[in-house]
Amino acid sequence: MGLAKGRFIIDTHVHAQRHAFKWKERGIKPNWAKLAEGMPQVEAYDNSPRLLYDMEIYGVNMCVIMPAFGMTDEIDAEIVKAHPDKFVSLCGGTDYLKKVREGTVKYSIEGFCEELDRLLSTGLYVGLGEGTLAGRVPREKPLPWAERFEEISQMMEVARKHKVVVTYHTGTLSGYAGARGLNTGGEEWRNPALAHDLASSFPDLTIIMCHGGMQGWWSEMYMDPVLHVAAAHPNVYLETGLYWAELYEKPLRDPNIGAEKLVWGTDWGASIPQQWVPGFKPGSYADQSRQQGIPAHQVDYFGWSLRQLGKAADIFDLPQDDLNLIMGGNAVRLFKLEDKLPHTRLFKQYLNIPQT
């Protein structure tokens, strides 16, 4: 069992920027509580040289990059301009949300949607990033789903106008202090089945369920609801890059999901290390550990994820044409990247020829 290989490999979930917390400059002793408290205010810088290095080492042809907390749409746009053959980007309205946090702009869903519309109108972005629907807006308490649904629906209308992909965060971590409480938008992070409402209301929009319910930890508690959303709606796809090998069985065997609705996306750049627990199932999985401390190195997502996908392909004897769809073919179609391919007819397709 080795690394999974494909004809054209695309990681659909990458953070090409790196956080600079500047502990010493801020006079703060590193600790977990301060990390969770201060993450939205950290600065970010272009980390694409390390990303390009890993892409070359592991044979990854392209990445879909997106901002996270503390990162900016503008830096991602510059990275795309510098390497148009390697990257496309999703946006998140980061400049507007920064102004809200600084108190120079009062948040409104109308103002946020105007910013998203402006960004997508530039042609520099191919969809909405995973944190966009959450909004990351400071609130005294989460909004009930009925109100959140109205807010999110307005963002979805912007995506509909521009005919772009929408990514939807699922799953949570356990290591960082407050990680399971990073629910600044509402209850949808705790209940991914609520995405049924969005998928039903916007059947013409492509929705990718980021992490496929498995951002971190060893529990599968969020995975089954996410699988049900994907199985119930033709417009919903699953991102699987943080799945360990055995987790691929359910979506692959589901006749309403299958390889045609899976995309590879690792969360590269998010600094979530792999935990190793020999004799446990799973033997390794992504999550933080307070005992290890805060990762200072560049966590190797590609290597672990490609080994897990390669193992899954061996276990389930997955045809290579189906594996090629997961590793890049589906992403090419969803993000309209045909012009980035070196050749046509690289991915599975059939002509319907009458039998008589």
PASEKE-686128 format. One record per residue: residue in three letters; y, x, z of N, C-alpha, C in turn. Coordinates in steps of 0.02 Angstrom, whole numbers, padded with zeros to 5 digits, always signed. Example, Ala and Ser with C-alpha at 12.3 -4.5 7.8 and 13.67 -1.06 7.14 Angstrom:
// PASEKE-686128
ala-00284+00660+00390-00225+00615+00390-00165+00660+00390
ser-00112+00642+00354-00053+00684+00357+00002+00645+00394
This chain:
// PASEKE-686128
met-00059+00042+00000+00000+00000+00000+00062+00044+00000
gly+00106+00032-00048+00167+00072-00052+00228+00027-00058
leu+00282+00055-00084+00343+00017-00093+00334-00032-00151
ala+00362-00091-00143+00362-00139-00198+00407-00111-00253
lys+00386-00119-00315+00425-00096-00372+00434-00154-00421
gly+00490-00152-00458+00504-00204-00506+00543-00178-00564
arg+00549-00219-00616+00583-00198-00678+00658-00189-00670
phe+00688-00231-00629+00760-00226-00616+00769-00255-00546
ile+00786-00211-00499+00786-00230-00428+00858-00243-00405
ile+00868-00301-00373+00933-00321-00349+00928-00341-00275
asp+00966-00308-00233+00972-00329-00163+01029-00379-00160
thr+01014-00441-00141+01065-00494-00142+01105-00500-00078
his+01093-00455-00030+01129-00461+00034+01144-00391+00061
val+01203-00366+00045+01222-00298+00063+01293-00297+00090
his+01304-00258+00142+01371-00246+00169+01389-00173+00154
ala+01433-00164+00105+01448-00096+00080+01504-00063+00120
gln+01526-00096+00173+01576-00067+00217+01544-00050+00284
arg+01575-00006+00321+01549+00017+00385+01603+00007+00438
his+01582-00015+00498+01629-00026+00552+01649+00040+00586
ala+01713+00045+00601+01737+00101+00641+01766+00070+00706
phe+01727+00073+00760+01748+00040+00821+01802+00080+00858
lys+01801+00147+00848+01852+00191+00878+01855+00183+00954
trp+01798+00194+00986+01794+00187+01059+01846+00232+01095
lys+01847+00296+01076+01891+00343+01110+01964+00324+01100
glu+01983+00309+01037+02052+00293+01023+02076+00231+01061
arg+02029+00185+01074+02046+00123+01109+02038+00129+01184
gly+02015+00188+01206+02007+00199+01277+01952+00157+01309
ile+01899+00143+01270+01844+00100+01294+01780+00140+01298
lys+01745+00134+01354+01679+00165+01360+01629+00120+01325
pro+01588+00147+01280+01540+00105+01243+01495+00065+01290
asn+01493+00000+01279+01446-00043+01316+01435-00106+01275
trp+01381-00141+01291+01361-00199+01250+01411-00256+01253
ala+01438-00270+01311+01484-00325+01319+01547-00314+01277
lys+01575-00253+01281+01635-00237+01243+01621-00238+01168
leu+01560-00219+01148+01542-00220+01077+01546-00290+01050
ala+01513-00338+01084+01514-00407+01061+01584-00437+01061
glu+01622-00419+01113+01689-00445+01121+01736-00418+01067
gly+01726-00355+01049+01775-00323+01005+01757-00321+00932
met+01697-00343+00912+01676-00337+00843+01724-00369+00793
pro+01752-00429+00806+01797-00459+00756+01859-00417+00743
gln+01878-00372+00789+01939-00333+00781+01927-00262+00755
val+01865-00244+00740+01852-00176+00718+01879-00165+00647
glu+01891-00102+00631+01912-00084+00564+01850-00067+00522
ala+01856-00073+00457+01800-00057+00412+01824-00010+00357
tyr+01778+00029+00330+01794+00075+00276+01740+00071+00223
asp+01755+00097+00165+01709+00097+00108+01650+00143+00123
asn+01591+00114+00126+01530+00152+00141+01485+00156+00080
ser+01512+00143+00021+01471+00140-00040+01437+00206-00058
pro+01465+00266-00041+01428+00327-00057+01358+00329-00027
arg+01351+00308+00036+01285+00306+00067+01241+00252+00035
leu+01272+00196+00018+01235+00143-00015+01209+00165-00083
leu+01251+00197-00122+01230+00222-00188+01174+00274-00181
tyr+01177+00314-00129+01124+00363-00117+01058+00328-00105
asp+01058+00278-00061+00996+00241-00046+00971+00204-00108
met+01017+00177-00147+00997+00141-00208+00960+00188-00255
glu+00985+00249-00263+00952+00297-00307+00884+00318-00280
ile+00881+00330-00215+00818+00352-00184+00763+00299-00192
tyr+00782+00235-00183+00732+00182-00183+00729+00142-00248
gly+00767+00161-00298+00763+00128-00363+00793+00059-00365
val+00843+00046-00324+00877-00018-00324+00932-00016-00377
asn+00929-00061-00425+00974-00059-00482+01043-00087-00468
met+01046-00142-00430+01110-00174-00416+01109-00203-00345
cys+01169-00216-00319+01176-00250-00254+01229-00303-00258
val+01217-00359-00225+01268-00410-00214+01299-00396-00146
ile+01361-00373-00145+01392-00354-00082+01435-00411-00055
met+01447-00410+00010+01487-00463+00041+01517-00436+00105
pro+01572-00466+00129+01603-00444+00191+01568-00475+00252
ala+01573-00441+00308+01553-00468+00373+01615-00462+00418
phe+01608-00478+00482+01664-00473+00527+01695-00404+00525
gly+01762-00401+00523+01797-00338+00520+01801-00307+00451
met+01764-00333+00403+01765-00307+00335+01812-00349+00292
thr+01832-00323+00234+01881-00358+00194+01856-00371+00123
asp+01880-00427+00095+01865-00442+00025+01895-00389-00021
glu+01953-00363-00002+01988-00316-00045+01949-00251-00055
ile+01919-00225-00001+01880-00164-00008+01820-00176-00053
asp+01787-00233-00044+01730-00248-00087+01750-00253-00160
ala+01808-00282-00174+01831-00287-00243+01842-00218-00273
glu+01869-00172-00234+01880-00104-00258+01813-00069-00273
ile+01763-00082-00231+01697-00053-00242+01668-00078-00307
val+01675-00143-00320+01650-00172-00382+01686-00142-00442
lys+01751-00135-00438+01790-00106-00493+01768-00034-00508
ala+01752+00003-00455+01732+00073-00464+01661+00079-00493
his+01618+00029-00480+01548+00033-00502+01526-00035-00529
pro+01555-00059-00583+01538-00126-00609+01466-00134-00631
asp+01433-00079-00646+01363-00082-00665+01315-00084-00606
lys+01342-00074-00546+01301-00071-00486+01312-00129-00438
phe+01372-00158-00439+01388-00208-00388+01423-00269-00416
val+01409-00327-00385+01451-00386-00389+01464-00407-00317
ser+01514-00448-00306+01534-00463-00237+01542-00537-00224
leu+01527-00556-00162+01543-00622-00135+01605-00614-00092
cys+01643-00668-00084+01704-00664-00043+01699-00708+00019
gly+01746-00696+00066+01744-00734+00128+01811-00753+00156
gly+01865-00744+00118+01931-00762+00143+01952-00720+00202
thr+01935-00656+00201+01943-00613+00259+02016-00601+00279
asp+02060-00594+00230+02130-00581+00245+02162-00641+00281
tyr+02146-00700+00258+02172-00761+00289+02147-00766+00362
leu+02083-00754+00373+02055-00760+00440+02082-00706+00486
lys+02097-00648+00459+02128-00595+00500+02197-00617+00524
lys+02235-00648+00480+02302-00673+00499+02297-00728+00552
val+02244-00768+00547+02234-00820+00598+02221-00787+00666
arg+02177-00737+00667+02161-00703+00730+02222-00668+00759
glu+02265-00641+00715+02325-00606+00738+02380-00653+00759
gly+02372-00718+00743+02422-00767+00762+02479-00775+00715
thr+02476-00743+00656+02532-00749+00608+02523-00810+00563
val+02463-00838+00561+02449-00898+00522+02410-00946+00566
lys+02428-01010+00563+02391-01061+00599+02335-01087+00554
tyr+02275-01086+00579+02218-01104+00538+02220-01177+00518
ser+02204-01189+00455+02189-01255+00430+02135-01248+00377
ile+02092-01297+00371+02040-01293+00321+02070-01294+00251
glu+02127-01328+00244+02161-01330+00179+02186-01261+00160
gly+02216-01225+00209+02241-01159+00195+02185-01110+00179
phe+02130-01116+00216+02072-01073+00204+02043-01084+00134
cys+02037-01147+00115+02010-01163+00049+02057-01140-00007
glu+02121-01143+00005+02169-01117-00045+02157-01042-00055
glu+02143-01006-00001+02130-00934-00006+02065-00921-00044
leu+02013-00960-00029+01950-00952-00066+01960-00966-00140
asp+01999-01017-00155+02013-01034-00225+02049-00977-00260
arg+02097-00947-00224+02135-00891-00253+02088-00833-00268
leu+02046-00817-00220+02000-00760-00229+01952-00771-00288
leu+01922-00830-00291+01874-00844-00344+01908-00847-00412
ser+01971-00866-00413+02008-00870-00476+02022-00801-00506
thr+02016-00749-00466+02028-00681-00492+01970-00658-00537
gly+01912-00690-00532+01853-00669-00570+01819-00608-00540
leu+01841-00585-00482+01812-00526-00451+01753-00542-00405
tyr+01742-00607-00394+01690-00627-00347+01644-00679-00379
val+01579-00677-00360+01529-00720-00392+01503-00773-00344
gly+01534-00781-00286+01512-00832-00239+01543-00824-00171
leu+01520-00866-00124+01544-00864-00056+01495-00828-00012
gly+01519-00780+00029+01476-00740+00071+01449-00779+00131
glu+01401-00749+00165+01364-00784+00218+01408-00807+00276
gly+01462-00771+00290+01504-00791+00346+01557-00842+00328
thr+01563-00859+00265+01617-00902+00242+01612-00973+00271
leu+01554-01003+00267+01547-01071+00292+01556-01074+00368
ala+01536-01020+00402+01547-01018+00474+01621-01013+00490
gly+01658-00981+00445+01731-00977+00453+01754-00924+00501
arg+01713-00910+00553+01731-00862+00605+01802-00875+00632
val+01817-00938+00641+01883-00957+00667+01879-00962+00743
pro+01925-00930+00779+01924-00937+00852+01931-01010+00873
arg+01884-01034+00913+01887-01102+00938+01871-01102+01012
glu+01898-01151+01048+01882-01158+01118+01809-01179+01127
lys+01785-01221+01081+01715-01242+01084+01693-01262+01013
pro+01629-01258+00998+01605-01275+00931+01619-01348+00915
leu+01630-01361+00851+01640-01429+00828+01573-01464+00820
pro+01572-01529+00831+01510-01567+00817+01497-01565+00742
trp+01434-01576+00722+01414-01567+00653+01453-01613+00606
ala+01468-01673+00625+01505-01719+00581+01571-01688+00559
glu+01607-01657+00605+01670-01625+00589+01659-01561+00549
arg+01607-01522+00568+01592-01461+00532+01573-01477+00460
phe+01534-01531+00451+01513-01550+00384+01573-01564+00340
glu+01623-01597+00367+01683-01612+00328+01719-01547+00308
glu+01724-01500+00355+01755-01435+00340+01716-01398+00286
ile+01651-01392+00298+01610-01354+00251+01610-01386+00182
ser+01611-01453+00180+01612-01488+00115+01673-01469+00074
gln+01729-01458+00107+01789-01437+00070+01780-01368+00040
met+01746-01324+00076+01731-01257+00049+01682-01263-00010
met+01634-01308-00003+01586-01318-00056+01619-01344-00119
glu+01670-01385-00111+01707-01411-00169+01742-01354-00207
val+01765-01304-00170+01795-01245-00203+01742-01208-00243
ala+01683-01200-00213+01628-01167-00249+01608-01208-00310
arg+01607-01273-00303+01591-01317-00360+01641-01308-00417
lys+01704-01303-00400+01756-01294-00450+01744-01231-00491
his+01722-01178-00458+01713-01113-00492+01640-01101-00513
lys+01596-01148-00497+01526-01144-00517+01494-01079-00494
val+01500-01066-00428+01474-01004-00400+01422-01019-00347
val+01386-00968-00327+01334-00973-00276+01364-00976-00207
val+01332-01014-00163+01352-01018-00092+01295-00990-00050
thr+01312-00943-00005+01261-00917+00041+01271-00947+00110
tyr+01216-00958+00144+01216-00996+00207+01177-00957+00259
his+01210-00938+00313+01179-00895+00364+01126-00933+00404
thr+01068-00900+00415+01016-00928+00459+00986-00872+00501
gly+00960-00890+00559+00930-00841+00603+00981-00807+00647
thr+00959-00780+00703+01003-00743+00747+00965-00685+00778
leu+01002-00640+00808+00974-00580+00839+00964-00591+00914
ser+00936-00541+00948+00929-00548+01020+00959-00489+01058
gly+00973-00434+01025+00992-00373+01061+01063-00369+01085
tyr+01111-00379+01040+01181-00371+01059+01202-00426+01107
ala+01243-00408+01155+01267-00457+01203+01303-00513+01166
gly+01283-00574+01180+01315-00631+01149+01293-00646+01079
ala+01242-00610+01055+01223-00619+00985+01201-00690+00970
arg+01167-00722+01016+01144-00790+01004+01200-00840+01017
gly+01257-00817+01038+01313-00863+01047+01367-00854+00995
leu+01352-00813+00943+01402-00803+00890+01403-00863+00844
asn+01416-00920+00874+01413-00984+00838+01483-01012+00834
thr+01528-00974+00805+01598-00992+00805+01613-01053+00763
gly+01568-01070+00717+01581-01127+00674+01555-01191+00704
gly+01493-01194+00724+01465-01255+00751+01390-01249+00760
glu+01357-01305+00768+01287-01305+00786+01240-01287+00729
glu+01265-01278+00668+01221-01265+00611+01182-01200+00618
trp+01208-01151+00656+01170-01089+00665+01109-01102+00709
arg+01115-01149+00756+01058-01165+00799+01009-01212+00766
asn+01032-01247+00715+00990-01298+00683+00997-01292+00607
pro+00959-01246+00575+00966-01236+00503+00946-01297+00462
ala+00910-01345+00492+00890-01405+00456+00951-01447+00436
leu+01009-01435+00467+01069-01471+00448+01091-01455+00377
ala+01065-01400+00349+01081-01383+00280+01054-01436+00231
his+01008-01478+00254+00986-01534+00212+01046-01575+00189
asp+01094-01586+00234+01152-01627+00218+01192-01597+00161
leu+01202-01531+00163+01241-01498+00111+01204-01496+00045
ala+01139-01481+00048+01100-01478-00013+01097-01545-00048
ser+01093-01600-00009+01092-01667-00037+01159-01687-00066
ser+01213-01666-00033+01280-01686-00054+01305-01645-00113
phe+01278-01585-00122+01300-01541-00176+01240-01516-00216
pro+01204-01561-00249+01143-01541-00284+01155-01496-00344
asp+01218-01493-00367+01234-01451-00424+01252-01380-00404
leu+01255-01366-00339+01273-01299-00315+01211-01261-00292
thr+01207-01198-00310+01153-01155-00286+01169-01131-00215
ile+01123-01144-00169+01130-01123-00100+01074-01074-00084
ile+01093-01015-00060+01043-00965-00038+01044-00962+00038
met+00986-00975+00068+00980-00973+00141+00969-00900+00161
cys+01023-00868+00183+01020-00797+00200+00969-00784+00256
his+00932-00731+00249+00881-00709+00296+00820-00755+00297
gly+00822-00811+00264+00765-00856+00264+00744-00878+00334
gly+00793-00881+00380+00779-00900+00449+00758-00842+00493
met+00758-00781+00466+00730-00724+00502+00779-00665+00498
gln+00837-00671+00532+00883-00615+00533+00858-00560+00579
gly+00827-00580+00634+00802-00531+00681+00755-00565+00730
trp+00726-00524+00774+00680-00545+00826+00612-00559+00795
trp+00561-00574+00838+00493-00584+00815+00473-00657+00811
ser+00515-00701+00837+00499-00773+00836+00512-00803+00767
glu+00471-00852+00748+00479-00888+00685+00512-00956+00695
met+00549-00964+00751+00575-01029+00770+00624-01058+00719
tyr+00661-01016+00682+00708-01041+00633+00679-01045+00563
met+00621-01015+00554+00595-01007+00486+00569-01073+00457
asp+00530-01110+00494+00501-01172+00467+00554-01223+00445
pro+00607-01235+00485+00660-01280+00461+00692-01257+00396
val+00701-01191+00390+00731-01164+00329+00684-01175+00269
leu+00619-01165+00280+00571-01176+00227+00572-01249+00205
his+00580-01294+00253+00581-01365+00236+00642-01382+00193
val+00699-01353+00209+00759-01364+00168+00748-01339+00097
ala+00719-01280+00091+00707-01252+00024+00657-01293-00015
ala+00605-01317+00019+00554-01356-00015+00580-01424-00037
ala+00628-01451-00001+00652-01519-00014+00706-01523-00068
his+00737-01466-00084+00795-01468-00129+00787-01415-00184
pro+00790-01435-00247+00783-01387-00302+00838-01335-00304
asn+00895-01350-00274+00952-01304-00277+00955-01255-00220
val+00904-01254-00176+00905-01209-00118+00854-01153-00127
tyr+00876-01092-00114+00835-01032-00122+00832-00995-00056
leu+00781-00953-00048+00771-00915+00014+00780-00841+00001
glu+00816-00809+00047+00821-00736+00047+00769-00709+00096
thr+00730-00660+00074+00671-00641+00113+00667-00568+00135
gly+00720-00530+00126+00717-00458+00137+00702-00435+00207
leu+00712-00479+00257+00695-00461+00326+00629-00491+00349
tyr+00591-00518+00302+00523-00542+00317+00476-00482+00324
trp+00432-00483+00375+00376-00438+00374+00324-00468+00328
ala+00275-00429+00307+00231-00447+00251+00200-00516+00257
glu+00173-00532+00316+00135-00594+00323+00179-00656+00318
leu+00244-00649+00329+00289-00707+00325+00296-00734+00254
tyr+00279-00693+00205+00286-00716+00136+00234-00770+00118
glu+00181-00777+00158+00127-00823+00138+00151-00895+00132
lys+00187-00921+00182+00207-00991+00180+00249-01009+00119
pro+00304-00972+00106+00344-00991+00047+00307-00980-00019
leu+00266-00928-00024+00230-00915-00086+00178-00969-00100
arg+00146-00995-00048+00094-01045-00058+00123-01116-00063
asp+00185-01126-00044+00215-01192-00048+00229-01209-00121
pro+00201-01264-00148+00212-01280-00219+00284-01298-00235
asn+00324-01313-00184+00395-01330-00196+00441-01271-00182
ile+00412-01213-00168+00452-01152-00160+00425-01100-00209
gly+00377-01060-00189+00347-01011-00234+00393-00954-00250
ala+00369-00907-00290+00407-00847-00307+00472-00863-00343
glu+00474-00920-00378+00533-00938-00418+00594-00954-00374
lys+00584-00964-00309+00641-00982-00266+00653-00931-00211
leu+00627-00870-00220+00637-00817-00171+00679-00761-00201
val+00727-00735-00162+00767-00678-00183+00763-00624-00130
trp+00763-00562-00151+00760-00506-00105+00831-00489-00082
gly+00841-00487-00016+00906-00470+00012+00896-00443+00082
thr+00920-00382+00096+00899-00347+00156+00949-00348+00214
asp+01013-00363+00202+01065-00355+00253+01083-00281+00263
trp+01072-00240+00210+01088-00168+00214+01160-00161+00239
gly+01169-00114+00285+01235-00100+00312+01251-00135+00378
ala+01207-00180+00400+01221-00218+00461+01199-00183+00525
ser+01168-00125+00519+01148-00084+00578+01100-00121+00624
ile+01050-00154+00595+00997-00185+00635+00934-00143+00625
pro+00915-00104+00675+00856-00060+00667+00791-00099+00671
gln+00737-00066+00652+00671-00097+00659+00641-00078+00726
gln+00609-00127+00757+00574-00116+00820+00500-00108+00805
trp+00468-00060+00837+00398-00044+00825+00357-00061+00886
val+00309-00107+00879+00268-00129+00935+00195-00126+00914
pro+00163-00068+00917+00093-00062+00895+00047-00111+00932
gly+00003-00143+00894-00044-00190+00924-00017-00260+00929
phe+00048-00268+00917+00080-00334+00920+00085-00361+00849
lys+00090-00427+00842+00102-00457+00776+00168-00494+00778
pro+00218-00470+00741+00216-00415+00693+00219-00346+00727
gly+00193-00296+00691+00196-00228+00718+00265-00198+00716
ser+00306-00222+00669+00376-00200+00665+00417-00259+00640
tyr+00479-00261+00663+00525-00315+00643+00596-00291+00656
ala+00644-00325+00626+00714-00306+00634+00745-00338+00695
asp+00778-00299+00736+00816-00325+00793+00849-00266+00828
gln+00901-00281+00867+00931-00230+00908+00894-00224+00974
ser+00904-00167+01007+00875-00156+01073+00928-00125+01118
arg+00942-00158+01173+00992-00131+01219+00968-00066+01251
gln+00902-00058+01256+00875+00005+01284+00888+00064+01238
gln+00886+00052+01172+00899+00106+01124+00973+00124+01121
gly+01015+00075+01132+01087+00087+01125+01112+00064+01057
ile+01174+00079+01042+01206+00056+00980+01189+00104+00923
pro+01161+00080+00868+01142+00125+00812+01203+00160+00784
ala+01201+00226+00782+01254+00266+00752+01234+00290+00682
his+01169+00289+00668+01145+00312+00602+01147+00255+00552
gln+01136+00272+00488+01131+00221+00436+01059+00196+00435
val+01049+00135+00460+00981+00108+00464+00952+00100+00393
asp+00889+00120+00385+00856+00118+00320+00823+00050+00309
tyr+00860+00005+00278+00834-00061+00263+00787-00061+00202
phe+00808-00026+00149+00770-00028+00087+00697-00007+00099
gly+00688+00049+00134+00621+00076+00143+00576+00027+00179
trp+00598+00001+00236+00556-00045+00275+00543-00109+00235
ser+00595-00138+00207+00587-00202+00172+00543-00196+00111
leu+00551-00142+00072+00510-00133+00013+00436-00120+00031
arg+00425-00087+00088+00355-00079+00110+00324-00146+00130
gln+00363-00188+00164+00337-00254+00184+00323-00297+00123
leu+00368-00296+00074+00358-00335+00013+00299-00308-00027
gly+00292-00242-00030+00234-00213-00064+00169-00231-00030
lys+00169-00231+00036+00109-00251+00074+00092-00324+00060
ala+00144-00367+00059+00133-00438+00046+00104-00448-00024
ala+00130-00412-00073+00104-00418-00141+00031-00399-00145
asp+00011-00349-00106-00059-00329-00104-00102-00381-00068
ile-00078-00404-00011-00117-00452+00029-00132-00515-00012
phe-00081-00541-00046-00087-00605-00081-00102-00596-00155
asp-00112-00533-00176-00128-00517-00246-00077-00550-00293
leu-00014-00540-00278+00040-00572-00314+00046-00543-00384
pro+00047-00584-00437+00057-00558-00504+00123-00520-00509
gln+00125-00466-00549+00185-00425-00554+00244-00465-00582
asp+00232-00511-00628+00287-00550-00656+00320-00593-00602
asp+00280-00617-00553+00308-00655-00498+00346-00610-00450
leu+00319-00550-00437+00353-00502-00395+00420-00482-00426
asn+00421-00474-00492+00483-00457-00527+00537-00510-00518
leu+00516-00574-00514+00564-00627-00502+00596-00620-00433
ile+00555-00608-00383+00581-00600-00315+00629-00541-00310
met+00611-00486-00342+00648-00424-00334+00711-00420-00377
gly+00718-00466-00424+00779-00462-00465+00788-00519-00514
gly+00734-00545-00542+00740-00594-00595+00775-00658-00574
asn+00759-00683-00514+00793-00743-00490+00867-00730-00478
ala+00883-00672-00451+00953-00655-00438+00993-00650-00503
val+00962-00622-00555+00996-00617-00620+01016-00687-00643
arg+00971-00734-00636+00985-00803-00659+01038-00837-00615
leu+01030-00832-00550+01075-00867-00504+01146-00840-00506
phe+01153-00774-00511+01220-00743-00511+01246-00728-00581
lys+01208-00751-00632+01229-00744-00702+01241-00670-00720
leu+01190-00629-00709+01196-00557-00719+01160-00532-00781
glu+01147-00577-00829+01110-00557-00888+01141-00499-00925
asp+01208-00495-00925+01241-00441-00961+01233-00373-00927
lys+01205-00372-00866+01193-00309-00831+01125-00279-00846
leu+01082-00318-00880+01014-00295-00893+01011-00247-00953
pro+00966-00199-00951+00959-00153-01008+00923-00185-01068
his+00885-00239-01055+00848-00273-01108+00842-00347-01091
thr+00830-00388-01141+00814-00458-01130+00738-00465-01119
arg+00716-00524-01099+00645-00541-01092+00609-00497-01041
leu+00644-00477-00988+00612-00437-00936+00577-00481-00884
phe+00596-00544-00881+00571-00586-00827+00534-00647-00854
lys+00491-00673-00813+00444-00726-00829+00479-00787-00859
gln+00457-00808-00918+00480-00869-00949+00428-00890-01002
tyr+00423-00955-01013+00374-00981-01059+00407-01033-01106
leu+00380-01037-01166+00403-01088-01213+00357-01149-01209
asn+00385-01207-01208+00345-01268-01207+00326-01286-01279
ile+00263-01274-01296+00237-01288-01363+00189-01347-01359
pro+00200-01398-01399+00156-01457-01398+00084-01436-01411
gln+00037-01467-01375-00034-01451-01381-00065-01483-01444
thr-00032-01535-01469-00058-01568-01530-00003-01578-01580
